[in-house]
Amino acid sequence: MKRLDCMRLGIAMLVVGATAWGVIANVAYATSLPIKNVLSQEGYKDGEIKKLKPGQRLPTMILKGLNGNSYDVGATRNKPLVISFWASWCDPCRVEAPMLNELYRKYKQDVDVYGINVTRYDRLEDVQKFSRALGLQFPILLDEQGALFERFGGAAFPTHVLVDHHGQVHEIIIGMLSEQELDRKIQMLQKKKVSLRSR
C-alpha cells in the first residue's frame, strides 16, 4: 500500500514539475523575442488588448494549418471545440499531445480539436518535426503572430480553451491536464449541448 502511495505521489510531483517547467521556459523564451504589434483594431480597447473571457464568443480568425488548409476558429459549428495552444519546446505539451490525440480519436464525430502552435515563439521546422514525431491526427494550426494566444492572456504553454457548440468560450485552462480531467471536461461540454437540445 505504501509503495502504491509513493508511486502516486511521484507521478503527481512529475506532472506538477513538468507544468511548472513549461511556465518558466515559456516566460524565459517569450521575453527573449521581439514584441510586435500583432492584433487588429478589433483586438484593442482603449489601447489595450481585449482579453477573451468565459461567456464571450470566440472571435473570427483565419489560421493556416500545417496541412495547407485554412481554418476559421470562430466559425459557426454544431459541436464543441477544444483548443490547445502549444510550442514544440514545451515539455508538458509533448507529454500531453498523445493524450489529445487519443481524445480526438475518441470524440472526433462530436468535438473538434485544434492544436494551435504559437509560431511567434517557435520555429516552423520544429513544429513540423513535433507533429510528425508524435503522429498528431487533429488539425495543427499556426498562430504565426501570437494574436489569438494574446487574446486569451498568453501566459504559458499549454493553454486550453473549451468552446461550446454556440461558439462561446466555456473555460480557459492554463497548464497541463491529465487525460481523465480533459476527458471529463469534454463530456461536460457534450452534456451541456444535449441538455440544451432537450429543452
N, C-alpha and C positions, 0 to 999 in steps of 0.2 A: 504494500500500500504506500509506504513512504517513498519507494522508488518511483512509482507512478506519479505521485505528487511532485517529486523533484523534476521529473521529465516535463510535466505540465508547466511548472514554474520556469524551467529552462526555455521552453518554446515561447511562453509569454514574454520573457525577457528578450529573446531574439527578435520577436516581432516589434516590440517597443523600441529596441535599439536600432533596428533597420529603419523604422519610421523616423526616429529622431535623426539618424544619419542623413536620410533623404532631405529633411527640412534644412539641416545645416549645410549640406552640399548644395542644395538649391539656392540658398541665400548667398553662399560664397561665390557660386558660379554666376548668378544673376548680377551681383554687384561688380563683377569684372567686365561686364558688357556695356557698350554704349547705350544710353537711353535714346529712344526715338519717339517722335510723335506718331503713334500708330492708330489712334481712334478717329473716326469721323466725327462731325459735329454732333451727330445723334448720341455719341458716347460721352458727351460732356454736359455738365450742368454747372453754370457759373464758373467755368474754367477748370472744374474738377471732373475726374472720371465718374460717371454714374455707375455705381456698383449694382449688380443684379442681386435681388434677394428672393427668398421663397415667397411664392404668391404672384411674382411678376412673370410676364410672358417672356419666353426665350426670344431674343432678337433675331431678325433675319440676317444671316451672314453666310455668304458662299465661301466654302473652303474646298481646296483641291485635295483629292485623295491620292494616296500612293499608287492606286490602280489607274490614275489618269482621269477618273470621273470627278465631277463637281457635285458638292452636297450643300444644300441649304439647311443648316442646323435648326433654323427657326421655322421651317416649312410645316404646314398643317399635316398632321399624321394621325392615324387612327389607333396608335398604340404608344405606350410609354417609351421613353428614351433614357438610356444610361450613357453619360459622357464620362470618360476618364482622361484627364489631362496628364501627360507624362513626358519624360525625357529619357533618352537612351542610356544616359549615365547614372540614372536614378536606380539604386539597388532595390528599394521597395517596389518600384514599378516593374522591375524584372521578376521579382518574386510573385507579384500579383497578376502579371499578364497571362500565365497559363490558367489561372482561376477565371479571368474574364473570358478567355477562350472557351472554357467549359460551360460557363453560364450562357454564353452566346449560342453555343450548340444546343443547349437545353431549351432556351426561350426564344430563338430567333423568329419563330412564327408570331410571337406575341409581344416582343420587346425589341426595339432597335438598340444596338450598342455601337458607339463611336469611340474609338481611341484617338484622341486629339493630341498630336505631338506639338509642343510649343517650340517650333523650329527656331524661333528667335534665340532660344537658349540651347540649341543643339546643332548638329550638322546633318544634312540630308543623307549623306552616305552612311552615317551611324544609325539613323532612323531605319534605313532600308535593311541594314545588316541585322538590327534588333528584330525587326518584323519577320525577316526570313528565318533567322535562327530559332525563333520561338513558334514559327508556323502560325502566325496570327490569322484568324479567319474573318474577324469582324473588320469593317472599314477603318482604315487608318487615315485620318485627315491631318492636314498641315495648317496650323495656326502660325503662319510664317512670321508675322509681326507681333504675335502675342496679344492681339487686340481682344479676342474673346476671353482668353485667360485673365487679362486685366479686368474685364467686366465682372469676373467672379472673385476678385480680390487678389489673384495672382500671388498667393502666399507660399505654396510648397507643392511638391510632387510626391505622390499622386494627389490630385484633387478630383473628386467625383461630383457630378451634378445629376440629380434624378429629376426627370421631367415627366409630368403626367401626360395622358393622351390628348389633353387640351392645349399642350404646349406651354403650360405653366411650370415654373421651377418649383419643385416639391421640396427638395433638400439639397444643401451643399455640404459636402463632407471633405475635410482636409485630412490627408493621411491615409495610410493603408487600411483596408478592411479585410477581415477573414472571408473566405468563400461562403461560410454559413451566414455571416452577417449580411453580405451583399445579396445572397440568395433570398434572405428574409425580407430585405428592403424591396427587391424586385417583386416578390409575391404580394407585398403590401400595395405596391403601385397597381398591380393587376387586380387585386381585390377592390381597390378604390374604383377602378373602371367598371367592374362587374356590378358593384353596389349602385353606381350612378345609372347604369343601364337598366337596372331592375326597378327604378323608381317610376 
